[in-house]
Amino acid sequence: MSMQRGMQRFLKNRVAVGAAVFVLFVCLLAILAPYVTSYSFEEQNIEHRLFGPTAEHPMGTDSLGRDLFSRVLYGARVSMAVGIATALVSVLFGTFFGAVSGYVGGWVDGLMMRVVDMFYIFPSLLFAVLLTVIIGNGLGGIVLALSFVGWINIARLVRGQVLQVKEMLHVEAARAMGLSSQRIVLRHVLPMIWGPVIVALTFQIPASIISESFLSFIGLGLQPPHSSWGTLANEGWRGMRSYPHLILFPGAVLFATMLAFQFLGDGLRDWLDPKER
Amino acid sequence: MIVYLFKRIMIAVPTLFALMTITFFIMKIVPGGPFDGEKALPDEVKANLEAKYRFDQPIWKQYAEYVSNVVQGDFGPSYRYLGGRNVDEIIYDSFPVSALLGFYSIFLSVLIGLPLGVMAAYRKNSWIDFSAMFLAIAGVSLPNFLLASILVLVFSVYLEWLPPALWEGWSSAVLPVATLSVRPIALVARLTRASLLETLNTDYVRTARAKGLSTFKVVFKHALKNALVPVVTLLGPLTAAIITGSFVVEMIFAIPGMGKHFVSAVTDRDYTLIMGLTIVYGILVILANIVVDLMYAWIDPRIRLQE
């Protein structure tokens, strides 16, 4: 019942609802890209090079005469897919790591937390860059490299939550009944903490999108023919002085989406993780 | 205090060693060497190059040699500058540039972020609070490259007030420092606000209020000092944020710092340079965290007693 009250509060939070609608809208545009725009993202038209925004090309065209709006839409597919996939992998692995560390405790916990601490103080994007050197910068490589960075915060969060839940009476009862640790964690501990985990997932998506755009911008992320918001920004930056629309449009769409995710995450936190407030 | 410092350093040494070992072996297992260019080199040339860079030796020998050289401050020759620039020379030249950039940003983030956070907490739920927190959220959501582009467009291209790139004189530092500082400012403002709000809820602050002090006195004389303690820990994350931020900022503004070298080293697969810079970054991050621990122990005696 507090669940419903939380949802009502979320629905009354206009900023959060607006943000959720915006995020859904961007996702929908990305999925329906071929139906939304009549240009493909790689169709070149030499006679239409470097147009500013016009009725035909709402965001103008790039140096090869490709429609920028279509490229931003198709870029949204890649950016969103990478962001969501990375967040999911991070959450899965982080939850596993944090739950084992927190539930088992003792020296196992100590050792696992030392590993987390070591990763935690090190600049995470530096790690991601080094990892792309090893596993390559295809789509899968980027997702893996960024997940390797993202799981750390989740592991810390889940461990903290598990430490609390583990002391609860129903878990003690389950232990007294002789259930296996695996079953207790899966059935009795993790279901108690899914709220904060969902909130962390919501914040992990924009963090991953922005990290991917960072990698792609400095030229170490996705390579052509893939294009994400980061690679578009990289292309745009080169011709920025004469044709600012090339970086401003992809950048603005990225920024707006990031803001929406932040506000959505804040709203979800009020709903699902009331302790935080 | 000295014992405490010693302990911290003793923990840092194996961490660094682990970092060095991991990066070394990672660079060795990566497919594709620095000499695999577009056209294949003649076999003799390749053999000569490999002999020069000790690739013909067994890996454990390469490792032992590398470690003993690094300990003596020699990071080996860069693969890219085959003419023989050493990695330590590159670091020696670029470190002061990046350090200055980073120092300015940390300074600026405290100078702006701290008052912003205090004002937001002092007038909670006022327009100052909302705009400060919006700024903090925007600071985390706004990608560096977009901010840098907007700043260059406005101040260099349209207004022509500041140079768009290069590292010559103070005026060329303004835009890069501004870009690099936005995220740290957001982090400092956010934490300061949260920490001050928490302190304002403690018993001793209530006592101070109860004895009739003005809100101003309560906040600035009693609460603020304790509220700033957690803010000290930000130095670690700030260092990390500035290191990764410098990759983009130095690239956009063509600043000859470590970040720019790191990005091009990765693109060019210049392994010795990547390893050298990673080790320097590791030292910086670990040092920042030691400083945080020391400041913490110095400010809050309870921590020192625990150890």
Interface residues (C-beta under 8 A of the other chain):
Chain A: M118 I121 F122 P123 S124 L125 L126 V129 L130 T132 V133 I134 P206 I210 S213 F214 F217 I218 G219 L220 A233 N234 G236 W237 M240 R241 P244 I247 L248 G251 A252 L254 F255 M258 L259 F261 Q262 F263
Chain B: T15 A18 L19 T23 I26 M27 I29 V30 I137 A138 V140 S141 L142 P143 N144 F145 L146 S149 I150 V152 L153 V157 P164 G236 T239 A240 A241 I243 T244 F247 V248 M251 I252 F262 V263 V266 T267 R269 I274 T278 Y281 G282 V285 I286 N289
